[in-house]
Amino acid sequence: MEHSLEIMTKDERKLLKKFEEFEVDHFGIIENPRLLTVDDFNTMSRWHDENFIEVEPLAGESIQYRVKLSDEAWKLAHEERKARSERMKKNLKS
C-alpha cells in the first residue's frame, strides 16, 4: 500500500514524526509506550502490516518496542518536517 501525506490524518502525521524521532534520537526504541494512545498502537500495527514501518517488542523488565521506518516512511517523515517548518514560518508572518 502506498502512503502519502495528503491522505494521512493529522494524528498519523504526528505519529510518523514521533517514530522518526525515536529512530533518530533513541535508536528506534520506544522506551515508554504509555506515551502512545490506543489509536497510535492501532496505527502502528496497521503500518507494520503494510510494511510501512517495522516494529518489534524488546525483551526486558519493562515493555519496550523498537521501530524502524521503511524508505517510504523516511521520505514522508522528511516531507512532513519540511511542510511543518513552512507552516510554522507562515504562522510567524501572520
C-alpha positions in Angstrom: 0.0 0.0 0.0 1.3 3.4 -0.9 1.1 6.2 1.7 1.0 9.9 1.2 0.8 13.0 3.5 -2.4 14.1 1.7 -4.3 11.0 2.9 -2.8 10.8 6.3 -4.7 12.3 9.2 -3.1 15.0 11.4 -2.6 12.3 14.1 -0.9 9.9 11.7 1.5 12.7 10.6 2.3 13.4 14.2 2.9 9.7 14.9 5.2 9.4 11.9 7.3 12.3 13.2 7.3 10.7 16.6 8.6 7.4 15.2 11.2 9.3 13.2 12.3 11.0 16.4 12.5 7.6 18.2 14.6 6.2 15.4 17.0 9.2 15.1 17.4 10.1 18.8 16.6 6.8 20.6 18.0 4.1 18.3 14.4 3.3 17.4 13.5 2.4 20.9 10.1 3.4 22.3 11.1 3.3 26.0 7.8 4.5 27.3 4.9 3.1 25.3 2.5 4.8 27.7 3.2 7.9 25.6 1.2 6.2 22.8 -2.5 6.2 22.6 -4.7 3.2 21.7 -5.2 4.8 18.3 -1.4 5.2 18.0 -1.0 1.4 18.7 -3.7 0.6 16.1 -1.9 2.8 13.5 1.4 1.3 14.4 0.1 -2.2 13.9 -1.6 -1.3 10.6 1.6 0.4 9.3 3.6 -2.7 10.4 1.2 -5.0 8.5 1.6 -2.7 5.4 5.4 -2.8 5.7 5.5 1.0 6.2 7.3 0.5 9.5 8.8 -2.4 11.3 8.0 -2.9 14.9 9.5 -5.5 17.3 9.0 -5.9 21.0 12.1 -5.9 23.1 12.7 -8.3 25.9 13.4 -6.9 29.3 11.9 -5.8 32.6 9.6 -3.2 31.0 7.6 -3.2 27.9 9.6 -1.6 25.1 9.4 -1.6 21.3 11.9 -0.9 18.6 10.5 0.9 15.5 12.3 1.1 12.1 11.0 3.2 9.3 10.9 2.0 5.7 12.4 4.1 3.0 8.9 5.3 2.1 8.3 6.3 5.8 11.6 8.1 5.9 10.7 10.1 2.8 7.3 11.1 4.1 8.7 12.0 7.6 11.2 14.3 5.9 8.4 15.8 3.7 6.2 16.3 6.8 9.1 18.0 8.7 9.6 20.4 5.8 5.9 21.1 5.5 5.6 21.7 9.2 8.6 24.1 9.0 6.8 26.1 6.2 3.5 26.2 8.3 5.4 27.5 11.3 7.1 30.2 9.2 3.8 31.2 7.7 2.3 31.5 11.2 5.1 33.7 12.3 4.4 36.1 9.5 0.7 36.3 10.4 
